[in-house]
């Protein structure tokens, strides 16, 4: 089952995600998620920690790449659609391996929680 992952852009959905959603933390990432009508994702990097836009954009590009690698596994898992947002909270410029490893752990925990909720 191939489903497309959309971009989470609407301020109302993002606000609801932070207000009512759950979170999982694996330093240097935090994953916020909540059930939704369709699959959407977003990434964010603190402007306070990374003043230069080129640095923030590089980290966001790395985060999107990690999500793209994890997406086939998440979409093949039999779960309902969700919105999720990944925040980078580290203070140093990461490399792709560190981001990918943290994203892998985050999505493992996400799928485990979803599986546990379905079994209850």
DSSP file (Angstrom, degrees, kcal/mol; ACC not computed):
  #  RESIDUE AA STRUCTURE BP1 BP2  ACC     N-H-->O    O-->H-N    N-H-->O    O-->H-N    TCO  KAPPA ALPHA  PHI   PSI    X-CA   Y-CA   Z-CA
    1    1 A X              0   0    0      0, 0.0     2,-0.6     0, 0.0     0, 0.0   0.000 360.0 360.0 360.0 108.2    0.0    0.0    0.0
    2    2 A X        +     0   0    0     74,-0.0     2,-0.4     2,-0.0    70,-0.0  -0.816 360.0 177.0 -93.1 120.8    1.7    3.1   -1.2
    3    3 A X        -     0   0    0     -2,-0.6     2,-0.3    69,-0.0    72,-0.1  -0.943  27.2-120.7-120.9 147.8    0.5    6.3    0.4
    4    4 A X        -     0   0    0     -2,-0.4     2,-0.7    71,-0.0    35,-0.3  -0.652  15.8-136.7 -89.8 142.1    1.9    9.8   -0.2
    5    5 A X        -     0   0    0     -2,-0.3    35,-0.2    33,-0.1     2,-0.1  -0.877  25.0-160.3 -98.5 115.6    3.4   11.8    2.6
    6    6 A X  E     -a   40   0A   0     33,-2.5    35,-2.6    -2,-0.7     2,-0.4  -0.392  22.8 -98.0 -90.8 170.3    2.3   15.4    2.4
    7    7 A X  E     -a   41   0A   0     33,-0.2     2,-0.9    -2,-0.1    35,-0.2  -0.727  27.5-131.4 -89.2 136.2    3.8   18.5    3.9
    8    8 A X        +     0   0    0     33,-3.0    35,-0.1    -2,-0.4    32,-0.0  -0.790  50.8 141.0 -87.7 108.0    2.3   19.8    7.1
    9    9 A X        +     0   0    0     -2,-0.9     2,-0.2    33,-0.1    -1,-0.2   0.679  28.0 103.2-122.0 -30.6    1.8   23.5    6.5
   10   10 A X     >  -     0   0    0      1,-0.2     4,-2.3     2,-0.0     5,-0.2  -0.406  59.6-145.9 -70.9 128.5   -1.4   24.7    8.0
   11   11 A X  H  > S+     0   0    0      1,-0.2     4,-2.5    -2,-0.2     5,-0.2   0.845  98.8  56.3 -60.1 -35.6   -0.9   26.7   11.2
   12   12 A X  H  > S+     0   0    0      2,-0.2     4,-2.1     1,-0.2    -1,-0.2   0.910 109.3  45.2 -64.3 -43.4   -4.1   25.3   12.7
   13   13 A X  H  > S+     0   0    0      2,-0.2     4,-2.1    -3,-0.2    -2,-0.2   0.883 113.2  50.4 -67.8 -38.9   -3.0   21.7   12.2
   14   14 A X  H  X S+     0   0    0     -4,-2.3     4,-2.0     2,-0.2    -2,-0.2   0.915 110.8  49.2 -66.2 -42.4    0.4   22.4   13.6
   15   15 A X  H  X S+     0   0    0     -4,-2.5     4,-2.2     1,-0.2    -2,-0.2   0.912 111.8  48.4 -61.8 -43.4   -1.1   24.1   16.6
   16   16 A X  H  X>S+     0   0    0     -4,-2.1     4,-2.9     1,-0.2     5,-0.6   0.868 108.1  56.1 -64.8 -36.3   -3.4   21.1   17.2
   17   17 A X  H  X5S+     0   0    0     -4,-2.1     4,-1.4     1,-0.2    -1,-0.2   0.920 112.2  40.7 -61.7 -45.1   -0.5   18.8   16.8
   18   18 A X  H  <5S+     0   0    0     -4,-2.0    -2,-0.2     2,-0.2    -1,-0.2   0.841 120.4  44.8 -73.6 -33.1    1.5   20.5   19.6
   19   19 A X  H  <5S+     0   0    0     -4,-2.2    -2,-0.2    -5,-0.2    -3,-0.2   0.937 131.5  15.3 -75.4 -48.1   -1.6   20.9   21.9
   20   20 A X  H  <5S+     0   0    0     -4,-2.9    -3,-0.2    -5,-0.2    -2,-0.2   0.520 104.6  95.9-109.6  -8.4   -3.2   17.5   21.6
   21   21 A X     << -     0   0    0     -4,-1.4    13,-0.2    -5,-0.6     2,-0.2  -0.249  66.9-120.6 -82.9 171.0   -0.5   15.3   20.1
   22   22 A X  E     -B   33   0A   0     11,-2.4    11,-2.5    -2,-0.0     2,-0.3  -0.610  24.9-144.7-102.7 167.2    1.9   13.0   21.8
   23   23 A X  E     -B   32   0A   0      9,-0.2     2,-0.4    -2,-0.2     9,-0.2  -0.962  12.3-163.4-137.9 155.3    5.7   13.2   21.7
   24   24 A X  E     -B   31   0A   0      7,-2.2     7,-3.2    -2,-0.3     2,-0.5  -0.997  15.3-154.2-133.6 136.1    8.7   10.9   21.6
   25   25 A X  E     +B   30   0A   0     -2,-0.4     2,-0.3     5,-0.2     5,-0.2  -0.948  24.7 160.1-120.0 132.2   12.3   12.2   22.3
   26   26 A X  E >   -B   29   0A   0      3,-2.6     3,-3.0    -2,-0.5    80,-0.1  -0.822  57.6 -85.4-143.4 101.6   15.6   10.7   21.1
   27   27 A X  T 3  S+     0   0    0      1,-0.3     3,-0.1    -2,-0.3    61,-0.1  -0.175 115.1  21.9 -52.0 131.0   18.3   13.4   21.4
   28   28 A X  T 3  S+     0   0    0     59,-0.1    61,-2.8    74,-0.0    62,-0.8  -0.817 123.9  56.6-101.1  26.9   18.8   15.4   19.2
   29   29 A X  E <   -BC  26  88A   0     -3,-3.0    -3,-2.6    59,-0.2     2,-0.4  -0.891  53.1-163.9-122.9 151.0   15.2   14.9   17.8
   30   30 A X  E     -BC  25  87A   0     57,-1.8    57,-2.6    -2,-0.3     2,-0.6  -1.000  11.4-156.0-127.8 132.3   11.7   15.2   19.1
   31   31 A X  E     -BC  24  86A   0     -7,-3.2    -7,-2.2    -2,-0.4     2,-0.4  -0.941   6.4-169.6-109.9 119.4    8.8   13.7   17.2
   32   32 A X  E     +BC  23  85A   0     53,-2.8    53,-2.4    -2,-0.6     2,-0.3  -0.898  16.5 173.1-102.1 137.1    5.3   15.1   17.8
   33   33 A X  E     +BC  22  84A   0    -11,-2.5   -11,-2.4    -2,-0.4     2,-0.3  -0.990  14.9 169.9-145.9 153.5    2.4   13.1   16.3
   34   34 A X  E     - C   0  83A   0     49,-2.0    49,-3.0    -2,-0.3   -13,-0.1  -0.967  42.5 -92.7-157.1 146.7   -1.4   12.9   16.3
   35   35 A X  E     + C   0  82A   0     -2,-0.3    47,-0.3    47,-0.2     2,-0.3  -0.266  52.6 168.5 -60.2 150.7   -4.0   11.0   14.3
   36   36 A X        -     0   0    0     45,-2.2    45,-0.2     1,-0.1     3,-0.1  -0.891  49.6-100.7-153.0 178.0   -5.2   12.8   11.2
   37   37 A X  S    S+     0   0    0     -2,-0.3     2,-0.3     1,-0.2    44,-0.2   0.756 104.5  12.0 -80.1 -26.0   -7.2   12.4    8.0
   38   38 A X  S    S-     0   0    0     42,-0.1     2,-0.5    43,-0.1    -1,-0.2  -0.959  89.6 -89.0-146.7 163.3   -4.0   12.1    5.9
   39   39 A X        +     0   0    0    -35,-0.3   -33,-2.5    -2,-0.3     2,-0.3  -0.633  53.2 159.8 -77.4 122.4   -0.3   11.6    6.3
   40   40 A X  E     -ad   6  83A   0     42,-1.7    44,-2.1    -2,-0.5     2,-0.3  -0.996  15.1-171.3-142.1 147.0    1.6   14.9    6.7
   41   41 A X  E     -ad   7  84A   0    -35,-2.6   -33,-3.0    -2,-0.3     2,-0.3  -0.952   4.2-176.4-137.0 157.7    5.0   15.7    8.1
   42   42 A X  E     - d   0  85A   0     42,-1.6    44,-2.5    -2,-0.3     2,-0.3  -0.971  10.5-150.6-146.2 160.1    6.9   18.8    9.0
   43   43 A X  E     - d   0  86A   0     -2,-0.3     2,-0.3    42,-0.2    44,-0.2  -0.955  12.0-172.3-131.9 152.2   10.4   19.6   10.3
   44   44 A X  E     - d   0  87A   0     42,-2.1    44,-2.4    -2,-0.3     2,-0.4  -0.999   9.6-169.4-148.5 144.6   11.6   22.5   12.4
   45   45 A X  E     - d   0  88A   0     -2,-0.3     2,-0.2    42,-0.2    44,-0.1  -0.998  36.4-104.7-133.4 136.5   15.0   23.9   13.5
   46   46 A X     >  -     0   0    0     42,-0.8     4,-1.8    -2,-0.4    -2,-0.0  -0.379  16.0-157.4 -66.3 128.6   15.4   26.6   16.2
   47   47 A X  T  4 S+     0   0    0      1,-0.2    -1,-0.2     2,-0.2     9,-0.1   0.760  94.7  60.8 -73.0 -25.7   16.3   30.0   14.9
   48   48 A X  T  4 S+     0   0    0      1,-0.2     3,-0.2     3,-0.0    -1,-0.2   0.878 111.2  37.2 -68.6 -38.2   17.7   30.8   18.3
   49   49 A X  T  4 S+     0   0    0      1,-0.3     2,-0.6     2,-0.1    -2,-0.2   0.825 124.9  38.7 -84.3 -33.1   20.2   28.0   18.2
   50   50 A X     <  +     0   0    0     -4,-1.8    -1,-0.3     1,-0.1     6,-0.2  -0.867  64.4 178.6-123.1  96.1   21.1   28.3   14.4
   51   51 A X        +     0   0    0     -2,-0.6     2,-0.4    -3,-0.2    -1,-0.1   0.847  60.8  78.0 -66.7 -36.7   21.2   32.0   13.4
   52   52 A X  S >> S-     0   0    0      1,-0.1     4,-1.8     2,-0.0     3,-0.5  -0.613  71.8-145.4 -84.0 130.8   22.2   31.4    9.8
   53   53 A X  H 3> S+     0   0    0     -2,-0.4     4,-2.9     1,-0.2     5,-0.2   0.831  98.7  60.9 -61.7 -33.6   19.4   30.3    7.4
   54   54 A X  H 3> S+     0   0    0      1,-0.2     4,-1.9     2,-0.2    -1,-0.2   0.881 105.6  47.8 -63.8 -36.0   21.8   28.1    5.5
   55   55 A X  H <> S+     0   0    0     -3,-0.5     4,-2.2     2,-0.2    -2,-0.2   0.935 113.1  46.9 -68.1 -46.3   22.5   26.1    8.6
   56   56 A X  H  X S+     0   0    0     -4,-1.8     4,-2.4     1,-0.2    -2,-0.2   0.913 112.7  50.1 -60.8 -43.1   18.8   25.7    9.4
   57   57 A X  H  X S+     0   0    0     -4,-2.9     4,-2.2     1,-0.2    -1,-0.2   0.874 108.7  52.1 -66.0 -36.9   18.0   24.7    5.8
   58   58 A X  H  X S+     0   0    0     -4,-1.9     4,-2.2    -5,-0.2    -1,-0.2   0.930 110.9  47.1 -63.8 -44.9   20.8   22.1    5.8
   59   59 A X  H  X S+     0   0    0     -4,-2.2     4,-2.5     1,-0.2    -2,-0.2   0.911 112.0  50.4 -63.8 -41.8   19.5   20.5    9.0
   60   60 A X  H  X S+     0   0    0     -4,-2.4     4,-2.6     1,-0.2    -1,-0.2   0.884 109.1  51.9 -63.7 -37.5   15.9   20.5    7.6
   61   61 A X  H  X S+     0   0    0     -4,-2.2     4,-2.0     2,-0.2    -1,-0.2   0.905 110.1  48.9 -64.1 -41.0   17.1   18.9    4.4
   62   62 A X  H  X S+     0   0    0     -4,-2.2     4,-2.1     2,-0.2    -2,-0.2   0.905 111.2  50.3 -63.7 -41.8   18.8   16.2    6.4
   63   63 A X  H  X S+     0   0    0     -4,-2.5     4,-2.4     2,-0.2    -2,-0.2   0.921 110.1  49.0 -63.1 -44.4   15.6   15.6    8.5
   64   64 A X  H  X S+     0   0    0     -4,-2.6     4,-2.4     1,-0.2    -1,-0.2   0.883 110.0  52.5 -63.6 -37.0   13.5   15.3    5.3
   65   65 A X  H  X S+     0   0    0     -4,-2.0     4,-1.7     2,-0.2    -1,-0.2   0.897 109.4  48.9 -63.8 -40.4   16.0   12.8    3.9
   66   66 A X  H  X S+     0   0    0     -4,-2.1     4,-1.8     2,-0.2    -2,-0.2   0.897 111.4  49.3 -66.4 -40.3   15.8   10.7    7.1
   67   67 A X  H  X S+     0   0    0     -4,-2.4     4,-1.9     1,-0.2    -2,-0.2   0.915 108.5  54.1 -63.2 -42.2   12.0   10.8    7.0
   68   68 A X  H  X S+     0   0    0     -4,-2.4     4,-0.6     1,-0.2    -1,-0.2   0.872 108.7  48.5 -60.9 -37.8   12.1    9.8    3.3
   69   69 A X  H  < S+     0   0    0     -4,-1.7     4,-0.3     1,-0.2     3,-0.2   0.855 116.1  42.8 -70.3 -34.4   14.2    6.8    4.2
   70   70 A X  H >X S+     0   0    0     -4,-1.8     4,-1.9     1,-0.2     3,-0.6   0.693  93.7  85.7 -83.0 -19.4   11.9    5.7    7.0
   71   71 A X  H 3X S+     0   0    0     -4,-1.9     4,-3.1     1,-0.2     5,-0.3   0.852  82.2  54.6 -57.9 -43.9    8.7    6.4    5.1
   72   72 A X  H 3X S+     0   0    0     -4,-0.6     4,-1.6    -3,-0.2    -1,-0.2   0.898 111.5  47.0 -58.1 -38.1    8.3    3.0    3.3
   73   73 A X  H <> S+     0   0    0     -3,-0.6     4,-1.0    -4,-0.3    -1,-0.2   0.913 115.5  44.7 -68.2 -42.7    8.6    1.2    6.6
   74   74 A X  H  < S+     0   0    0     -4,-1.9     3,-0.3     1,-0.2     5,-0.3   0.915 114.4  48.0 -68.8 -43.4    6.0    3.5    8.3
   75   75 A X  H  < S+     0   0    0     -4,-3.1    -1,-0.2     1,-0.2    -2,-0.2   0.800 109.6  52.9 -71.2 -27.4    3.5    3.5    5.4
   76   76 A X  H  < S+     0   0    0     -4,-1.6    -1,-0.2    -5,-0.3     2,-0.2   0.744  89.5  92.3 -78.9 -22.0    3.7   -0.3    5.1
   77   77 A X  S  < S-     0   0    0     -4,-1.0     2,-2.3    -3,-0.3    -4,-0.0  -0.534  93.5-113.3 -69.4 136.3    2.9   -0.7    8.8
   78   78 A X        +     0   0    0     -2,-0.2     2,-0.3    37,-0.0    -1,-0.1  -0.427  69.4 128.2 -78.8  73.8   -0.9   -1.0    9.2
   79   79 A X        -     0   0    0     -2,-2.3     3,-0.1    -5,-0.3     2,-0.0  -0.892  60.7-104.4-124.6 156.6   -1.6    2.2   11.0
   80   80 A X        -     0   0    0     -2,-0.3   -43,-0.1     1,-0.1   -42,-0.1  -0.326  54.5 -78.4 -72.6 161.9   -4.1    5.0   10.3
   81   81 A X        -     0   0    0    -45,-0.2   -45,-2.2   -44,-0.2     2,-0.3  -0.242  54.0-176.2 -63.2 149.7   -2.8    8.3    8.9
   82   82 A X  E     -C   35   0A   0    -47,-0.3   -42,-1.7    -3,-0.1     2,-0.4  -0.965  26.1-127.9-142.2 156.0   -1.0   10.8   11.3
   83   83 A X  E     +Cd  34  40A   0    -49,-3.0   -49,-2.0    -2,-0.3     2,-0.3  -0.874  34.2 179.8 -96.7 140.4    0.5   14.2   11.3
   84   84 A X  E     -Cd  33  41A   0    -44,-2.1   -42,-1.6    -2,-0.4     2,-0.4  -1.000  17.1-164.9-144.6 150.2    3.9   14.4   12.6
   85   85 A X  E     -Cd  32  42A   0    -53,-2.4   -53,-2.8    -2,-0.3     2,-0.5  -0.996   9.1-154.0-131.0 131.8    6.5   17.1   13.2
   86   86 A X  E     -Cd  31  43A   0    -44,-2.5   -42,-2.1    -2,-0.4     2,-0.4  -0.935   9.7-163.8-110.6 126.3   10.2   16.5   13.9
   87   87 A X  E     -Cd  30  44A   0    -57,-2.6   -57,-1.8    -2,-0.5     2,-0.6  -0.895  13.1-142.0-107.6 135.9   12.1   19.2   15.8
   88   88 A X  E     +Cd  29  45A   0    -44,-2.4   -42,-0.8    -2,-0.4   -59,-0.2  -0.878  24.9 170.3 -95.1 121.0   15.9   19.3   15.9
   89   89 A X        +     0   0    0    -61,-2.8   -60,-0.2    -2,-0.6    -1,-0.1   0.333  36.0 114.8-114.6   4.9   17.0   20.4   19.4
   90   90 A X        -     0   0    0    -62,-0.8     4,-0.1     1,-0.1   -41,-0.1  -0.272  59.0-142.5 -71.5 163.8   20.8   19.8   19.2
   91   91 A X  S    S+     0   0    0      2,-0.1     2,-0.3   -41,-0.0    -1,-0.1   0.478  76.6  63.5-106.9  -5.3   23.2   22.7   19.4
   92   92 A X  S    S-     0   0    0    -42,-0.0     2,-0.4     0, 0.0    -2,-0.1  -0.839  95.0 -92.7-119.2 158.6   25.8   21.5   16.9
   93   93 A X        -     0   0    0     -2,-0.3     2,-0.1     1,-0.1    -2,-0.1  -0.540  49.7-146.0 -68.1 121.2   25.6   20.9   13.1
   94   94 A X        -     0   0    0     -2,-0.4     2,-0.3    -4,-0.1   -32,-0.1  -0.362   2.3-130.2 -86.6 166.6   24.8   17.2   12.7
   95   95 A X     >  -     0   0    0     -2,-0.1     4,-1.8     1,-0.1     3,-0.2  -0.709  31.9-104.8-105.7 168.5   25.8   14.7   10.0
   96   96 A X  H  > S+     0   0    0     -2,-0.3     4,-3.1     1,-0.2     5,-0.2   0.859 116.5  58.3 -64.3 -35.5   23.4   12.5    8.2
   97   97 A X  H  > S+     0   0    0      1,-0.2     4,-2.5     2,-0.2    -1,-0.2   0.916 107.3  46.9 -61.5 -43.5   24.3    9.3   10.0
   98   98 A X  H  > S+     0   0    0     -3,-0.2     4,-2.1     2,-0.2    -1,-0.2   0.917 115.6  45.4 -64.3 -43.7   23.4   10.9   13.4
   99   99 A X  H  X S+     0   0    0     -4,-1.8     4,-2.7     2,-0.2    -2,-0.2   0.923 114.0  49.0 -65.1 -44.7   20.1   12.2   12.1
  100  100 A X  H  X S+     0   0    0     -4,-3.1     4,-2.4     1,-0.2    -2,-0.2   0.902 111.4  48.8 -64.3 -41.7   19.3    8.9   10.4
  101  101 A X  H  X S+     0   0    0     -4,-2.5     4,-2.0    -5,-0.2    -1,-0.2   0.919 113.7  46.0 -64.6 -44.0   20.0    6.8   13.5
  102  102 A X  H  X S+     0   0    0     -4,-2.1     4,-2.5     2,-0.2    -2,-0.2   0.899 113.2  50.1 -65.6 -40.4   17.9    9.1   15.7
  103  103 A X  H  X S+     0   0    0     -4,-2.7     4,-2.6     2,-0.2     5,-0.2   0.890 108.2  53.5 -65.1 -39.2   15.1    9.1   13.2
  104  104 A X  H  X S+     0   0    0     -4,-2.4     4,-1.9     2,-0.2    -1,-0.2   0.927 111.4  45.2 -59.9 -46.2   15.2    5.3   13.0
  105  105 A X  H  X S+     0   0    0     -4,-2.0     4,-2.4     2,-0.2    -2,-0.2   0.907 112.2  52.6 -64.0 -42.9   14.9    5.0   16.8
  106  106 A X  H  X S+     0   0    0     -4,-2.5     4,-2.5     1,-0.2    -2,-0.2   0.933 111.4  44.8 -58.8 -47.6   12.1    7.6   16.8
  107  107 A X  H  X S+     0   0    0     -4,-2.6     4,-2.6     2,-0.2    -1,-0.2   0.814 109.5  56.3 -72.0 -28.9   10.0    5.8   14.2
  108  108 A X  H  X S+     0   0    0     -4,-1.9     4,-2.1    -5,-0.2    -1,-0.2   0.947 111.7  43.4 -60.8 -47.6   10.6    2.5   16.0
  109  109 A X  H  X S+     0   0    0     -4,-2.4     4,-2.6     2,-0.2    -2,-0.2   0.892 112.8  53.1 -64.7 -40.0    9.2    4.0   19.1
  110  110 A X  H  X S+     0   0    0     -4,-2.5     4,-2.5     2,-0.2    -2,-0.2   0.942 111.4  44.8 -59.9 -49.3    6.3    5.6   17.2
  111  111 A X  H  X S+     0   0    0     -4,-2.6     4,-2.4     1,-0.2    -1,-0.2   0.864 112.2  53.0 -65.8 -35.7    5.3    2.3   15.5
  112  112 A X  H  X S+     0   0    0     -4,-2.1     4,-2.3    -5,-0.2    -1,-0.2   0.922 110.6  46.7 -64.3 -44.5    5.6    0.5   18.9
  113  113 A X  H  X S+     0   0    0     -4,-2.6     4,-2.3     2,-0.2    -2,-0.2   0.923 112.8  49.2 -63.3 -43.6    3.3    3.0   20.5
  114  114 A X  H  X S+     0   0    0     -4,-2.5     4,-1.9     1,-0.2    -2,-0.2   0.917 111.5  49.6 -62.2 -42.9    0.8    2.8   17.7
  115  115 A X  H  X S+     0   0    0     -4,-2.4     4,-1.6     1,-0.2    -1,-0.2   0.896 110.8  49.8 -62.8 -41.0    0.8   -1.0   17.8
  116  116 A X  H  X S+     0   0    0     -4,-2.3     4,-0.9     1,-0.2    -1,-0.2   0.874 109.1  52.0 -66.7 -37.5    0.3   -0.9   21.6
  117  117 A X  H  < S+     0   0    0     -4,-2.3     3,-0.3     1,-0.2    -1,-0.2   0.871 108.8  50.9 -66.2 -36.5   -2.7    1.5   21.2
  118  118 A X  H  < S+     0   0    0     -4,-1.9    -1,-0.2     1,-0.2    -2,-0.2   0.851 108.5  52.2 -68.8 -33.7   -4.3   -0.8   18.6
  119  119 A X  H  <        0   0    0     -4,-1.6    -1,-0.2     1,-0.2    -2,-0.2   0.692 360.0 360.0 -76.4 -18.6   -3.9   -3.8   20.9
  120  120 A X     <        0   0    0     -4,-0.9    -1,-0.2    -3,-0.3    -2,-0.2   0.476 360.0 360.0 -79.5 360.0   -5.6   -2.1   23.9
